[in-house]
Amino acid sequence: MTASPPHREFLAGMRDQLPLLLGVVPFGLIFGALAVSSGVPPLAAQGFSLIIFAGSAQFIAATMVGSGSLPGVIVFTVLMVNLRHALYSASLAPHLAHLSRRWKLALSWLLTDEAFAIASARYRRGDLAQAHWYLLGTGMTLWASWQVSTSLGIALGTRLPEDLPLDFALPLTFLALLRPNLVDAPSWAAAAAGGLLAVLLAGLPFKLGLVLASVAAVGIGLAVHQVRHRADANA
């Protein structure tokens, strides 16, 4: 069977990511407005999106900069929040091991929650020879929309109505990302455990509750997988 050509994979990645922009764009608007209202200069706020490109980390960093937090504390908190990306990388690593270092650097920089979720579904479908172009398409679509929405948020700034119901978009986006990836008992167990523990541990400092919930959820999902594997082996 002939592998899907790179341009077709790239365009498919862009296409499949478009519905999620309904949640990403409002999130970017809020970040741009929040950053400038927290005292971050407009160019620096745009630089956050251009270089860091990590929504939750950018929100936390902008808020902490505005409150006068120490640089070391800001960096540590951002690292804690983004530790989940290590899990994403570990999951995709077997599929990307054959690529050059240049490809790996580019794809790792573009790896976000949304890109990972969409790409994971793609990698389960087979025909993977050019699937990294699909991941590139998802990442570039998100990156471009994030730059535009951040710029609009910076330009509008405090002119955005305070009661504008944009904060609902992010939870809905993550729910949309989660559901297609719940394909078996281990994934359901991990999702349920992670959600419950994240709520119970929400009061821990430096967002450590998210990290601990993620690690525990992975462990629980793995345990359920092992139990099912042994049951199938003994059947």
C-alpha positions in Angstrom: 0.0 0.0 0.0 1.3 3.4 -1.0 2.0 5.8 1.9 0.0 9.0 2.1 2.1 11.9 0.7 3.5 14.5 3.1 1.3 17.4 1.8 -1.8 15.4 2.3 -0.8 14.4 5.9 0.0 18.1 6.6 -3.3 19.3 5.3 -5.2 16.6 7.2 -3.5 17.7 10.4 -4.5 21.3 9.8 -8.1 20.2 9.0 -8.5 18.0 12.0 -7.2 20.7 14.3 -9.6 23.5 13.1 -12.6 22.6 15.3 -10.4 22.9 18.4 -9.6 26.5 17.5 -13.1 27.4 18.9 -11.5 26.8 22.3 -7.9 27.9 21.5 -8.7 31.4 20.1 -10.7 32.6 23.1 -8.0 31.3 25.4 -5.4 33.3 23.4 -7.5 36.5 23.6 -7.7 36.1 27.4 -4.0 35.6 27.7 -3.1 38.7 25.6 -5.5 40.9 27.7 -4.4 39.4 31.0 -0.7 39.8 30.2 -0.9 43.5 29.4 -3.2 44.1 32.4 -0.7 42.4 34.6 2.0 44.8 33.5 3.8 42.7 30.9 4.9 44.9 28.0 3.0 44.1 24.7 6.2 42.9 22.9 7.1 40.6 25.8 3.5 39.2 26.0 3.7 38.4 22.3 7.1 36.9 22.8 5.6 34.5 25.4 3.4 33.1 22.7 6.0 33.2 19.9 8.7 31.4 21.9 7.2 29.6 24.9 3.9 28.6 23.2 2.4 26.9 26.2 -1.0 28.3 27.2 -1.3 27.4 30.9 2.4 28.1 31.6 2.0 31.6 29.9 -1.0 32.4 32.1 0.8 31.5 35.2 4.0 33.3 34.2 2.2 36.5 33.3 0.2 36.5 36.6 3.3 35.8 38.6 5.3 38.5 36.8 2.5 41.0 37.6 2.5 40.0 41.2 6.3 40.5 41.5 7.2 36.9 42.1 10.9 35.9 42.1 12.2 34.7 38.7 13.3 31.3 40.1 9.8 30.7 41.5 8.2 31.6 38.2 10.5 29.2 36.3 10.0 26.4 38.8 6.2 26.7 38.7 6.1 26.8 34.9 8.3 23.6 34.8 5.9 21.9 37.2 2.9 22.8 35.2 4.5 21.6 32.0 5.8 18.3 33.3 2.8 16.6 31.5 4.7 17.2 28.3 7.2 14.6 29.3 4.4 12.1 29.3 3.3 13.2 25.9 6.8 12.9 24.6 7.2 9.4 26.0 4.0 8.4 24.3 5.0 9.7 20.9 8.7 8.8 21.1 8.4 5.3 19.5 6.7 6.9 16.4 9.3 9.7 16.0 12.5 7.7 16.8 13.4 7.4 13.1 13.3 11.1 12.4 16.3 13.5 12.3 17.2 15.7 15.3 15.9 18.7 13.4 12.5 17.1 13.0 12.4 16.1 16.7 13.3 19.6 17.8 10.6 21.2 15.7 7.9 18.7 16.7 8.8 18.9 20.4 8.5 22.6 20.3 5.0 22.4 18.6 3.8 19.7 21.0 0.7 20.9 22.9 -2.2 19.2 24.6 -4.4 19.7 21.5 -1.7 18.5 19.1 -0.9 15.5 21.2 -4.6 14.4 21.4 -5.2 14.8 17.7 -1.9 13.1 16.7 -2.5 10.2 19.1 -5.7 9.4 17.3 -3.8 9.6 14.0 -1.1 7.2 15.1 -3.7 4.6 16.0 -4.9 4.5 12.4 -1.7 3.0 10.8 0.0 4.1 7.6 2.6 6.0 9.7 5.5 6.5 7.2 4.6 10.2 6.8 2.5 10.7 9.9 5.0 13.2 11.3 3.8 15.7 8.7 0.3 15.3 10.2 1.7 16.2 13.6 3.5 19.2 12.0 0.2 20.3 10.5 -1.6 20.2 13.8 1.2 22.0 15.6 1.6 24.8 13.0 -2.2 25.4 12.9 -2.3 25.8 16.7 0.8 28.0 16.7 -0.4 30.4 14.1 -3.9 30.8 15.7 -2.3 31.3 19.1 -0.1 34.2 17.7 -3.1 35.9 16.1 -5.4 35.5 19.1 -2.7 36.7 21.5 -2.1 39.8 19.3 -5.8 40.5 19.3 -6.0 40.1 23.1 -3.0 42.5 23.5 -4.6 45.1 21.1 -8.0 44.9 22.8 -6.6 44.7 26.3 -8.9 46.1 29.0 -11.6 46.8 26.3 -12.6 43.1 26.5 -15.8 43.0 28.7 -15.0 41.5 32.1 -18.2 39.4 31.9 -17.4 38.0 28.5 -18.0 34.2 28.9 -14.7 33.0 27.3 -13.5 31.0 30.3 -15.8 28.1 29.4 -13.9 27.4 26.2 -10.9 25.8 27.8 -12.7 23.1 29.8 -14.8 22.3 26.8 -11.8 22.0 24.6 -10.1 19.6 27.0 -13.2 17.5 27.2 -13.4 17.3 23.4 -9.7 16.2 23.4 -10.2 13.6 26.1 -13.3 11.7 24.8 -11.9 10.3 21.5 -8.9 8.9 23.4 -11.0 6.9 25.9 -10.8 3.7 24.0 -10.4 1.0 26.6 -10.6 0.3 30.4 -7.1 1.5 31.2 -7.7 4.9 29.5 -11.1 5.3 31.3 -9.5 4.4 34.6 -6.6 6.8 34.1 -9.0 9.6 33.1 -11.4 9.1 36.0 -8.5 8.8 38.6 -6.7 11.8 37.1 -9.8 14.0 37.2 -10.7 13.1 40.7 -7.2 13.5 42.1 -6.7 16.8 40.3 -9.8 18.2 42.1 -8.8 16.7 45.5 -5.2 18.0 45.3 -6.0 21.4 43.8 -4.9 23.2 46.9 -1.3 22.2 46.7 1.2 24.9 45.9 3.0 25.4 42.6 0.3 23.4 40.8 1.8 20.2 42.2 -1.7 18.7 42.4 -1.8 18.5 38.6 1.6 16.7 38.5 0.8 14.2 41.3 -2.7 13.5 39.7 -1.1 12.9 36.3 1.6 10.5 37.7 -1.0 8.6 39.8 -3.4 8.4 36.8 -0.7 6.9 34.6 0.1 4.4 37.3 -3.5 3.4 37.7 -4.0 3.1 34.0 -0.9 0.9 33.8 -2.1 -1.3 36.7 -5.5 -1.8 35.0 -3.7 -2.7 31.7 -1.5 -5.2 33.5 -4.5 -6.8 35.2 -6.3 -7.2 31.9 -3.2 -8.5 30.2 -2.8 -11.2 32.9 -6.5 -12.1 32.7 -6.3 -12.5 28.9 -3.1 -14.6 29.2 -4.8 -16.9 31.7 -8.0 -17.2 29.8 
